[in-house]
Amino acid sequence: MIHNDCIFGRVEITEPIILELIKSQALQRLKGIDQGGCESLYVCRTVLKNKLHHNRFAHSLGVYLLLRKFGASLEEQIAGLIHDISHASFSHSIDYVSGDEKSQKEHNHQDSIFDAYIRQTEIPKILTRYGFSPKYIFDDTNFPLKERPLPELCADRIEYSLREALVFGEIKKEDAVKILKKLTVFENQWVFSDLPTAKGFANIFFKMNKIYYSGLSSAIMFRTIGDCLGYSLARKYINKKDLYTTDEVILRKIKNKVKKDDKLKILFSRMNGNIKCQNNFEKYDIKVFVKSRIVDPLCWHQGKIKKVSDINKKWATVVKEEMKPKEYFLKYN
């Protein structure tokens, strides 16, 4: 299989189990799920530079390719490829359907259902057929390159930040290539070869978080999509199974009901950015939390491995502040 990727370029994939997993319905579904939520609908967001490379499938394949590039075990490569299988349509917008503040702050719905969800798919049978233990593959603690807690670096975090920075035009492909050339693996940890590259990557991640991951436009997007989905569920325009199809399947069902339901029309207009919204602490309609992300990379410095925050105390302050969920007070016009 030949795959053309916005970060990794033209790559060949020949591993039989990887090819079968890629063809599985569970992984193919991710092609229909926007990486961030639904930027293509929300007009206030930056215009996507390359929509084809901004879905959960492209990201999942990217995590696999990153792990493969740096010599991770086949088991870890597999774990990276399937790590987003349990994402609902519109990605983390699902965390705003229930109204649970904890879910909003942590964006943890996908992780909380991962084991139960993936066991209902064809993935366990594929793994077993090739001699791999589903229990082992599904356990993140076995794969420190793939997944680590914030603010540490992991393949998931490295991949999505570079992909989204590239897609949104914040960096060029050559920038991503240079960053990856300065990245190494040492004792199952991601380590940059020098401080300037580590700090440069950290700054890119910081900017992506401020503008995209936890910015006001994301708060509006998550809240408005969550409200529209929640109302549509309550009115039985969609059902819970629909949430695990694709963005387009749900949109079609909602659009069919918009003309007949005035409240849905308002919610759908908000979701599409046709009803403007601002952050107003004094007078607001609803309070919203958004998960904030930041990284504190390891790097080689004066012959030792250190965190950027150990070398740059200002960065330590940034990390502490950006680890806190962001809070917004939305007022619709």
Helices and strands as residue ranges (DSSP letters): E 2-5, E 9-12, H 16-23, H 25-28, G 29-32, G 51-53, H 56-69, H 74-82, G 91-96, H 101-106, H 109-118, H 123-129, H 134-137, G 140-142, H 155-167, H 173-181, E 183-186, E 189-192, H 195-208, I 209-213, H 216-234, G 240-244, H 247-258, H 262-271, E 277-279, E 286-290, E 298-301, E 304-307, H 308-311, H 313-322, E 326-332
